[in-house]
Amino acid sequence: MAAATGSAGPAGSCFVLGATGETGRVLLRELLAQLLFARVTAIGRRKLNSGVPWGCTGHRDSEGSGVQEGEVVVDFERLNEHAAAFQGYDVGFCCLGTTRAKAGAAGFIRVDRDYVAQAAELARAGGCKHFILQSSRGANEHSGFLYLRVKGEVENLVQAVGFDRCTVLRPALLLCARQESRPAEWIAQQFFGLVACVFPTAYSVPVETVARAMVACVLKPGRGKVEVLENKAIHELGKAEPQQGRE
């Protein structure tokens, strides 16, 4: 069942992987603001920081309908031991990822491919119907670049899990104010931020737009069992006004 809203309030449940990352933090705020789900759970290797608007009693709309918020901390190295953490969700959002500079080549592959694929399998076994994956522009399993090759590989693995519906977003350079220092990426963001003034959908996308597009995917009818959204489509979907309803 997809999320639905109306006089009865939010319904259904979802989880977010990678909620401490740039896109994941914005995604949580968007999910709570739109009141699409009755239950929203952040699944990660550590607790959310204080910068995330995450309460213990849930947000409530004007009619008193609540959103049950939760956090589950898991050990990704022993993810099979945490199958219960993925039980009973309608929709799964995945923003999980790291960088080669931060984790090394092997660590990057483990996080961005292996952890994601295993989490997808557990989610499907737990009843998840719709899995929404943040990937990357240029993802290709045959790419000579490690980053793009791994993104292409994980896309294939997630699609092979067999969700009723799988949505893959391939954003270009993410424009955001990162909490951690990445000088080279900061320079790239400044450059592409200026380019975006002339070519707004070509080379970059704000994380807020990506997050809104991920939420909007739940509300719009799918185009087949697997749908891949490139950067321009993410811009269009992320700028659309939220529409409450059911898939």
Buried (B, 14 or more C-beta within 10 A) or exposed (E): EBBBBEEEBBBBBBBBBBBBBBBBBBBBBBBBEBBBBBBBBBBBBEEBEEEBEBEEEBBEEEEEBBBBBBBEEBEBEEBEEBBEBBEEBBBBBBBBBBBBEEBEEEEBBBBBBBBBBBBBBBBBEBEBBBBBBBBBBBBBBEBEEEBBBBBBBBBEBBBEBEBEBBBBBBBBBBBBEEEEEEEEBEEBBEEBBEBBEEEEBBBBBBBBBBBBBBBBBBBBEBEEEBBBBBBEBBBBBBEEEBEEBEB
